[in-house]
Amino acid sequence: MTLDPTNIPKHVALIMDGNGRWAKERGLPRIRGHEVGVERLEDIMHAAGDIGVKILTFYAFSKENWKRPEAEVTFLMNLLSAYLDKKVADLNKNNVVFNTIGRIEDLPEMIQKKIAKAKKETAQNTGVIANYAFSYSSRLEITRACQEIARKALKGEIKPEDITEETVQNHLDTAGMPDPDLLIRTSGELRISNFLLWQISYSELYVTEKYWPDFTREEFLKGIQEYQKRERRFGLTEAVERRKS
């Protein structure tokens, strides 16, 4: 597959959907779908690094996912714990930075400690930033940003009239990161699911029918190839955009 090396998205966000349906169609327990789904992470990180993507943001566990059956939630937490135990060395080997967004304080304390350790041990790496969204809700993220800005306004640290889009951006979980150029959703579902609502305002969207466990390196590159066919105008007309270039 041929890609234009001058038109690689810097930041790709991924809604990893379909683990349960993938397992059900094969007569397997849902947890097997999650296990295979974890295996895909490394494939996508390798592919992203090979073509020059700088940031990957994985929608790993939403705030709403806590409402799933207790047995499934417990399994997912154990799966995350095992991943952190086994994969940090691989992340270092591949020069990957481990980062998180979301309400990490909602996770079991043991996992919070493992996350902090993984961040510390990979902080000096210079390759792909693997950004995992855990206990994440975009509406809650924006609400928390507004609350923090309001607190600063009450303290006189900022004037209401000085609050800009950049102010809000700097109080989001992704502060300091560029917005996603491309959002990929697997399993064919046509919705955003409360993921990075502010950040994807001008992102290109790519939806594939493939379930996440079947989302291989080749499927990821298909998404990049589709992205390269798009003309990103950021609200401008084609004529205006061409005059600017």
Wavefront OBJ file of the C-alpha trace (Angstrom):
o trace
v 0.000 0.000 0.000
v 1.445 3.344 -1.083
v 1.022 6.349 1.185
v 2.012 9.982 0.711
v 4.714 10.556 3.364
v 4.018 14.301 3.293
v 0.371 13.828 4.339
v 0.477 11.627 7.419
v -1.905 12.586 10.256
v -0.027 13.663 13.364
v -2.742 12.442 15.740
v -5.119 9.530 15.169
v -7.908 8.743 17.645
v -9.496 5.292 17.678
v -12.847 4.093 19.020
v -12.113 0.388 19.472
v -15.562 -1.136 19.110
v -16.875 -4.634 18.477
v -14.965 -6.930 20.828
v -18.137 -8.485 22.234
v -19.828 -8.961 18.859
v -16.645 -10.444 17.407
v -16.637 -13.054 20.183
v -20.378 -13.738 19.975
v -20.229 -14.442 16.229
v -17.567 -17.068 16.953
v -19.415 -18.656 19.826
v -16.825 -17.377 22.297
v -17.283 -15.564 25.627
v -17.145 -11.750 25.420
v -13.937 -11.722 27.413
v -12.128 -13.487 24.575
v -12.968 -10.574 22.325
v -11.337 -8.208 24.802
v -8.222 -10.407 24.999
v -7.791 -10.426 21.229
v -8.546 -6.711 21.124
v -5.581 -6.002 23.403
v -3.324 -7.837 20.952
v -4.284 -5.368 18.234
v -2.868 -2.423 20.182
v 0.730 -3.362 19.528
v 0.081 -3.905 15.809
v -1.408 -0.428 15.463
v 1.376 1.221 17.474
v 3.984 -0.399 15.239
v 2.132 0.663 12.097
v 1.740 4.229 13.348
v 5.425 4.479 14.232
v 6.457 3.105 10.859
v 4.583 5.758 8.892
v 5.208 8.738 11.179
v 2.002 9.168 13.203
v 3.010 10.973 16.414
v 0.009 10.368 18.709
v -2.542 7.576 19.027
v -5.480 8.033 21.386
v -7.270 4.789 22.192
v -10.792 4.863 23.665
v -10.074 2.017 26.059
v -12.735 2.333 28.770
v -15.492 4.912 28.943
v -17.103 6.357 32.050
v -20.288 4.590 30.949
v -18.507 1.223 30.773
v -18.662 0.998 34.572
v -22.358 0.144 34.088
v -21.506 -3.140 32.358
v -21.947 -6.429 34.263
v -19.645 -6.571 37.283
v -17.913 -9.725 36.052
v -17.005 -8.072 32.749
v -15.750 -4.894 34.424
v -13.622 -6.963 36.816
v -12.178 -8.896 33.886
v -11.343 -5.667 32.039
v -9.585 -4.243 35.100
v -7.580 -7.469 35.471
v -6.755 -7.362 31.770
v -5.519 -3.781 32.127
v -3.444 -4.712 35.160
v -1.832 -7.618 33.302
v -1.169 -5.397 30.269
v 0.646 -2.873 32.435
v 2.717 -5.650 34.011
v 3.731 -7.256 30.731
v 3.873 -4.519 28.119
v 5.771 -1.586 29.632
v 9.081 -3.212 28.734
v 7.843 -3.596 25.143
v 6.757 0.042 25.078
v 10.260 1.073 26.107
v 11.817 -1.263 23.570
v 9.719 0.354 20.843
v 10.339 3.907 22.109
v 6.622 4.439 22.892
v 5.390 6.973 25.458
v 2.539 5.728 27.665
v -0.016 8.391 28.580
v -3.613 8.516 29.800
v -6.640 10.783 29.798
v -9.878 10.455 31.734
v -10.706 9.974 35.397
v -7.808 7.739 36.373
v -8.840 8.233 39.995
v -11.874 6.010 39.278
v -9.656 2.993 38.638
v -8.553 0.577 41.377
v -5.679 2.014 43.397
v -3.333 -0.778 42.348
v -3.903 0.067 38.687
v -3.444 3.779 39.354
v 0.003 2.989 40.756
v 0.888 0.835 37.754
v -0.220 3.607 35.391
v 1.944 6.144 37.226
v 4.892 3.738 37.013
v 4.358 3.140 33.285
v 4.208 6.883 32.617
v 7.393 7.488 34.557
v 9.304 4.651 32.904
v 8.367 5.702 29.351
v 8.443 9.487 29.779
v 11.842 9.885 28.112
v 10.902 7.947 24.988
v 10.665 9.900 21.753
v 8.457 7.750 19.545
v 4.686 7.391 19.287
v 2.644 8.704 22.212
v 0.093 6.008 23.099
v -2.682 7.922 24.807
v -5.207 5.669 26.585
v -8.625 7.005 27.599
v -9.694 5.288 30.834
v -12.973 6.066 32.637
v -13.319 8.792 30.022
v -16.312 10.997 29.245
v -15.931 13.967 26.944
v -18.895 15.809 28.460
v -17.394 15.320 31.901
v -13.971 16.438 30.630
v -15.454 19.673 29.271
v -17.465 20.185 32.467
v -14.342 19.783 34.595
v -12.486 22.238 32.370
v -15.275 24.798 32.819
v -15.244 24.281 36.586
v -11.492 24.878 36.781
v -11.742 28.012 34.639
v -14.607 29.264 36.846
v -12.511 28.700 39.968
v -9.698 30.742 38.446
v -12.151 33.496 37.511
v -13.483 33.625 41.074
v -9.934 33.978 42.354
v -9.307 36.823 39.922
v -6.691 34.821 38.017
v -8.564 35.269 34.741
v -11.224 37.700 33.503
v -14.359 36.173 31.931
v -13.877 38.317 28.823
v -10.381 36.883 28.401
v -11.606 33.283 28.209
v -10.991 31.963 24.699
v -11.128 28.638 22.885
v -7.451 28.289 23.707
v -8.260 28.743 27.404
v -10.687 25.838 27.286
v -8.284 23.744 25.217
v -5.577 24.246 27.817
v -7.826 22.880 30.566
v -8.803 19.677 28.771
v -7.160 16.313 29.418
v -5.362 16.638 26.070
v -3.804 20.032 26.860
v -0.550 20.424 24.955
v -1.489 17.910 22.274
v -2.668 18.703 18.753
v -6.269 17.783 18.017
v -6.803 14.489 16.169
v -6.525 14.793 12.409
v -8.335 11.494 11.984
v -10.893 9.594 14.071
v -11.266 5.893 13.268
v -14.218 3.865 14.534
v -14.432 0.118 14.096
v -17.543 -2.140 13.914
v -19.536 0.105 11.568
v -21.327 2.117 14.245
v -22.034 5.700 13.158
v -21.713 7.607 16.408
v -19.042 9.385 18.467
v -19.944 7.836 21.852
v -18.945 10.826 23.987
v -15.320 10.714 22.813
v -13.159 13.838 22.369
v -16.145 15.994 21.415
v -14.209 19.257 21.579
v -11.034 17.906 20.021
v -12.582 16.267 16.936
v -14.419 19.367 15.740
v -12.476 19.287 12.461
v -11.209 15.717 12.462
v -11.743 13.490 9.445
v -13.931 10.477 10.296
v -13.296 6.967 9.036
v -15.677 4.136 9.921
v -14.888 0.532 9.077
v -17.180 -2.486 9.357
v -14.297 -4.480 10.834
v -14.590 -5.336 14.500
v -11.642 -4.174 16.602
v -10.130 -7.687 16.967
v -9.965 -7.820 13.146
v -8.513 -4.331 12.820
v -5.023 -5.220 11.644
v -2.086 -3.126 10.487
v -3.438 -3.343 6.936
v -6.837 -2.047 8.033
v -5.190 0.850 9.863
v -3.242 1.783 6.753
v -6.479 1.695 4.740
v -7.798 4.338 7.117
v -4.703 6.473 6.557
v -5.044 6.021 2.818
v -8.671 7.162 2.967
v -7.613 10.176 5.049
v -5.156 11.171 2.330
v -7.995 11.329 -0.198
v -9.797 13.975 1.829
v -9.478 17.723 1.310
v -9.357 19.331 4.741
v -10.842 22.832 4.533
v -11.569 23.622 8.217
v -14.789 25.420 7.263
v -13.304 27.275 4.299
v -14.396 26.805 0.712
v -12.261 24.838 -1.705
v -11.446 28.007 -3.647
v -10.321 29.899 -0.529
v -8.218 26.976 0.640
v -6.470 26.704 -2.710
v -5.719 30.436 -2.792
v -4.080 30.117 0.612
v -1.862 27.227 -0.507
l 1 2 3 4 5 6 7 8 9 10 11 12 13 14 15 16 17 18 19 20 21 22 23 24 25 26 27 28 29 30 31 32 33 34 35 36 37 38 39 40 41 42 43 44 45 46 47 48 49 50 51 52 53 54 55 56 57 58 59 60 61 62 63 64 65 66 67 68 69 70 71 72 73 74 75 76 77 78 79 80 81 82 83 84 85 86 87 88 89 90 91 92 93 94 95 96 97 98 99 100 101 102 103 104 105 106 107 108 109 110 111 112 113 114 115 116 117 118 119 120 121 122 123 124 125 126 127 128 129 130 131 132 133 134 135 136 137 138 139 140 141 142 143 144 145 146 147 148 149 150 151 152 153 154 155 156 157 158 159 160 161 162 163 164 165 166 167 168 169 170 171 172 173 174 175 176 177 178 179 180 181 182 183 184 185 186 187 188 189 190 191 192 193 194 195 196 197 198 199 200 201 202 203 204 205 206 207 208 209 210 211 212 213 214 215 216 217 218 219 220 221 222 223 224 225 226 227 228 229 230 231 232 233 234 235 236 237 238 239 240 241 242 243 244 245
